[in-house]
Structures are given as C-alpha cells and as structure tokens.
Amino acid sequence: MLLLAVLGYGLFFAFQKPVTHPVTESEILQFIAYFGAIVVTIFFWGILANTLSMLFRNKWMGIGSSLLIWVATNSTGGDKLFGAWNLFSYSFRDIENTADITWLYGKGLCICIGLILLLALPKIVRKRG
C-alpha cells in the first residue's frame, strides 16, 4: 500500500508537473513530508483495524469501527472539532504557510495511539484467543 501511495504521488509530479507556490518548500520537501505522513497513516489505520478486529473477534466489526472513526475524523466537522490534533491534520494543513507545523500534532497522536495499540494487541490476542 505504501508503495502504491508513493508511486501515485510520484506519477502526479511526473505527469502534472505542479508548480509550487513561491512561499512553499520545494517539491522534494513536499514529497518527504507526504511520505512521512502516509507512513504514519498506514501504520495507524492498519494497527487500529487489526486491534479492533481482535477485540471484537470479528474482522467486519474491526473494519466497520475503523470506517466510522475514519469518516468522523476525515471531515470538516472532524477538523473543526479536533483541530491540529485531528488524525488527518496533514490533509487540513495550510499549505501556503510552511512555518506552521501544527499538523505534526495529529501525526504524533497517531504514532502514540498506534504504539499503545501495538503493545495491547498481544494481550488482546491471548485473552480473546
């Protein structure tokens, strides 16, 4: 999945040849920021769905619960409610203000929750069987 995301973003640059805003960083820095954000996002949503599936003993409950969380956070309502702490803060960032790195709060939250879920997963598996 990560490879497809990187390939898709690379193809966007290859074919669309976007011109960055004069205030924003270079294309390579944008790509690096995107790559970091997508790695964290894939890690978080993967471990969340897996943990919820094991907790409910049903893969569809894990997928459905993750989908509900995704819909709630990946919306303008979620952006207004959570602000910089939104799981999708990278998507809602001000791309013209490179000095504003508050979107990292949301990605940091994803890493912290993901690590907690990763540590809890073996205990859930042992208890649920």
C-alpha positions as CSV (number, residue, x, y, z in Angstrom):
1,M,0.0,0.0,0.0
2,L,2.8,2.4,0.8
3,L,4.5,1.6,-2.5
4,L,1.2,2.4,-4.3
5,A,0.9,5.7,-2.4
6,V,4.5,6.7,-3.2
7,L,4.1,5.7,-6.8
8,G,0.8,7.6,-7.2
9,Y,2.3,10.8,-5.7
10,G,5.4,10.4,-8.0
11,L,3.2,9.9,-11.0
12,F,1.4,13.1,-10.1
13,F,4.7,15.0,-10.2
14,A,5.8,13.3,-13.4
15,F,2.7,14.0,-15.4
16,Q,1.1,17.1,-13.8
17,K,4.4,18.9,-13.2
18,P,2.9,21.1,-10.5
19,V,4.3,24.5,-9.8
20,T,4.7,25.1,-6.1
21,H,3.6,28.3,-4.5
22,P,6.5,30.7,-4.1
23,V,6.2,30.5,-0.3
24,T,6.1,26.7,-0.1
25,E,9.1,24.4,0.1
26,S,10.5,22.5,-2.9
27,E,8.7,19.6,-4.4
28,I,11.2,17.1,-2.8
29,L,10.4,18.5,0.7
30,Q,6.7,18.3,-0.1
31,F,7.3,14.7,-1.1
32,I,9.2,13.9,2.1
33,A,6.5,15.4,4.2
34,Y,3.9,13.4,2.3
35,F,5.9,10.2,2.6
36,G,6.2,10.6,6.4
37,A,2.5,11.4,6.8
38,I,1.4,8.4,4.7
39,V,3.7,6.0,6.6
40,V,2.2,7.1,9.9
41,T,-1.3,7.0,8.5
42,I,-0.9,3.5,7.1
43,F,0.6,2.3,10.3
44,F,-2.1,3.8,12.4
45,W,-5.1,2.6,10.4
46,G,-3.6,-0.9,9.9
47,I,-3.0,-1.4,13.6
48,L,-6.3,0.1,14.6
49,A,-8.4,-2.2,12.3
50,N,-6.3,-5.2,13.4
51,T,-6.7,-4.4,17.1
52,L,-10.5,-3.8,16.8
53,S,-10.9,-7.0,14.8
54,M,-9.2,-9.0,17.5
55,L,-11.1,-7.2,20.3
56,F,-14.5,-7.9,18.8
57,R,-13.4,-11.3,17.4
58,N,-14.9,-10.2,14.1
59,K,-13.0,-8.7,11.2
60,W,-16.1,-6.8,9.9
61,M,-16.5,-5.1,13.2
62,G,-12.9,-4.0,13.1
63,I,-13.3,-2.7,9.6
64,G,-16.6,-1.1,10.3
65,S,-15.4,0.6,13.5
66,S,-12.3,1.9,11.7
67,L,-14.5,3.2,8.9
68,L,-16.7,5.1,11.4
69,I,-13.6,6.7,13.0
70,W,-12.2,7.5,9.6
71,V,-15.5,9.2,8.5
72,A,-15.7,11.2,11.8
73,T,-12.1,12.4,11.6
74,N,-11.7,12.9,7.8
75,S,-14.3,15.6,7.5
76,T,-14.6,19.3,8.0
77,G,-16.5,18.6,11.2
78,G,-13.6,16.5,12.5
79,D,-11.2,19.2,11.5
80,K,-13.2,21.8,13.4
81,L,-13.6,19.6,16.4
82,F,-10.0,18.2,16.7
83,G,-8.0,21.0,15.0
84,A,-4.3,20.3,14.9
85,W,-4.9,17.0,16.9
86,N,-7.0,15.6,14.1
87,L,-5.8,12.2,12.7
88,F,-5.9,13.8,9.3
89,S,-4.2,17.1,10.3
90,Y,-1.9,16.8,7.3
91,S,-4.8,17.0,4.9
92,F,-6.2,20.1,6.6
93,R,-2.9,22.0,7.0
94,D,-2.3,25.4,5.5
95,I,-0.1,24.5,2.5
96,E,1.0,28.1,2.0
97,N,2.3,28.5,5.5
98,T,5.4,26.3,5.7
99,A,6.3,27.6,9.2
100,D,3.0,26.1,10.5
101,I,3.9,22.6,11.6
102,T,1.0,22.1,13.9
103,W,-0.2,19.2,11.7
104,L,2.5,17.2,13.3
105,Y,0.4,17.0,16.5
106,G,-2.1,14.9,14.7
107,K,0.5,12.6,13.3
108,G,2.2,12.4,16.7
109,L,-1.1,11.4,18.2
110,C,-1.4,8.7,15.5
111,I,2.0,7.3,16.4
112,C,1.3,7.3,20.2
113,I,-2.1,5.6,19.8
114,G,-0.7,3.2,17.3
115,L,2.2,2.2,19.7
116,I,-0.3,1.7,22.6
117,L,-2.5,-0.5,20.4
118,L,0.6,-2.4,19.2
119,L,1.6,-3.1,22.8
120,A,-2.0,-4.0,23.7
121,L,-2.5,-6.3,20.8
122,P,-0.6,-9.4,22.1
123,K,-2.6,-9.2,25.4
124,I,-5.9,-9.0,23.5
125,V,-4.9,-12.0,21.3
126,R,-4.0,-14.0,24.4
127,K,-7.2,-13.1,26.2
128,R,-9.5,-13.5,23.2
129,G,-7.7,-16.5,21.7
